[in-house]
Amino acid sequence: MEIAFSCQEMGRILNNVIIVEDTHEENNMFILTVIAHGNKEGHLKDTTGKKAWTIDELVEDVCDVKSLRGKPKIFFFQSCRGGVRLQVILL
């Protein structure tokens, strides 16, 4: 299943689901996985290539949520950070 979001949709999810204060009261931890294109300045990009936010901004926004304070937070990011393509090595 592929889920691809525009910048507006990513912002809506961040503002209406992730950083809503009372959303995480009963949770013991928080895990976020983001797979996206990026650039060398650390911006994540949406499906159209538009800059959405930086990885640092996203982590800060989540860490500022009061209902997540004192709880473990795990972030997984898979994104390129430039135009250099790595050579594929088959094992």
C-alpha positions in Angstrom: 0.0 0.0 0.0 1.3 3.4 -0.9 0.4 6.5 1.0 1.6 9.8 -0.5 0.8 13.2 1.0 0.9 16.7 -0.3 2.5 19.4 1.9 -1.0 20.5 3.0 -2.0 17.0 3.9 1.2 16.4 5.9 0.6 19.7 7.8 -3.0 18.7 8.5 -1.8 15.3 10.0 0.9 17.0 12.0 -1.5 19.7 13.4 -4.6 17.6 13.8 -3.3 14.3 14.9 0.3 14.3 16.0 0.7 17.5 18.0 -2.8 17.6 19.5 -2.2 17.8 23.3 -4.7 15.2 24.6 -4.1 12.7 21.8 -1.3 10.9 23.7 -2.4 11.0 27.3 -3.0 7.3 27.5 0.0 6.3 25.3 3.3 5.1 26.8 5.5 6.1 23.9 5.5 7.7 20.4 6.9 6.3 17.2 7.0 8.2 13.9 8.2 6.8 10.6 8.7 9.1 7.6 9.8 7.9 4.1 10.2 10.9 1.8 12.5 12.6 -0.6 14.6 15.3 0.9 17.4 17.8 0.2 20.9 18.6 1.5 19.4 21.3 3.8 17.4 18.6 5.6 14.0 19.5 4.2 11.5 16.7 3.6 9.5 17.0 0.4 5.9 16.2 -0.5 4.7 14.2 -3.5 5.1 17.3 -5.7 8.6 18.0 -4.6 7.6 21.0 -2.4 9.5 21.5 0.8 7.4 20.4 3.8 9.5 20.9 6.9 12.9 20.0 8.2 13.6 16.9 10.2 14.7 19.1 13.1 11.4 21.1 13.0 9.4 17.9 13.0 11.2 16.4 15.9 11.0 19.7 17.9 7.2 19.9 17.2 6.7 16.4 18.5 9.0 16.9 21.6 7.0 20.1 22.5 3.8 18.1 22.9 3.0 18.2 26.7 1.3 14.8 26.7 4.5 13.3 25.3 6.9 14.8 27.9 8.8 12.1 29.8 7.7 9.4 27.3 10.1 7.7 24.9 9.9 9.0 21.3 11.4 7.1 18.4 11.8 8.6 14.9 12.7 6.7 11.8 13.5 8.9 8.7 14.4 7.5 5.3 15.1 10.3 2.9 17.8 11.4 0.5 19.8 14.5 1.4 21.2 15.5 -1.9 21.5 14.7 -5.6 24.2 12.1 -5.4 23.0 8.6 -6.2 24.7 5.8 -4.3 25.8 2.7 -6.2 23.6 -0.3 -5.6 25.5 -3.4 -4.4 23.6 -6.7 -4.7 24.4 -9.3 -2.1 
